[in-house]
Structure formats: structure tokens, C-alpha cells
């Protein structure tokens, strides 16, 4: 297995990073409970993607976001 290379995320990357996180963690138990609360479960993937983009932007602005 190769080495993992980390870099500090830049604010202009928040959308791409948020989409990657949403796709990676869409089936995470901590996020799937949200699907039960939404009126239509069809909204779940878009909701998680928006949530991850928002959180990524906040993490980058606070200076606490590394990506591998």
C-alpha cells in the first residue's frame, strides 16, 4: 500500500470536497437517520451533499480541513 499524502484544503475546493464526502459517507449510519426525517427520501442524497459542502466550507474557514 502506498503512502497517504495530505494537503490543506482551499476554500475554492469546498464543493468538490463536499461532493466527495457525500458520496463516500452516504450510507453512514449517522447520516441515514436523516432520511427518515425528510418528507421525501428522494431528497436525501442532495441534502447530504449540501450538508457536507456547508461543513467543508466551515472547516476550511476555521483552518481545520485536511484532505488525502
N, C-alpha and C positions, 0 to 999 in steps of 0.2 A: 504494500500500500504506500502511495506517495505521501509527501508532506502536505499538510494543510497550510495554505497561505492566506493570511488575514490582511484586510485593508480597512482603513477607516472609511465609512460610507459618506458620500457627499449629498447635500440636500437635493440636488437635481436628479439623484438616483432613487428618490423615495418611492416613486410609482413602480418602477421595475422591481425594487426590493420587496415592496408590499405585495405585488402580484406573485412573486416567487414564494414568499412566506405563506400567502393564502393557499396556493396550490400545494405546498408541502404539508400544511397542517389542517387542511380542510376536514379530515376525518378524525382530528384530535378530539378526545372525549370532552375536554374543557370547552371546546367550541361547538360541538354538536348539540349541546344542551340549548344553545341559542335557537337552533332550528325549530324546536318545539314551541318556542315563544312567538316566533314570527307568524303572521297571519297566513302567509303562503310560503311553504318550504322552498318554492322555486326561487325565492329571493335570497336564500341562504348563501350561495356562492358569491354573489355580488356584495352582500352585506359583509362577509368575512374579508373579501378583498379590500373594500373601503376601510374597514376597521384596521386591517394590517397596514395600509398605506398611511392612515392617520397616525397610528402608533409609531411607525418608522420615522415619519417626519418629526414627531416629538422627540424620539430618541436621538436623532441626528442633531436637532437644535440644542439639546441638552449636552451633546458631546459624548453619548454613550452608545454608539452603534458601530459594531464591527461586523464585517461580512466575510465569509470564507468562500 
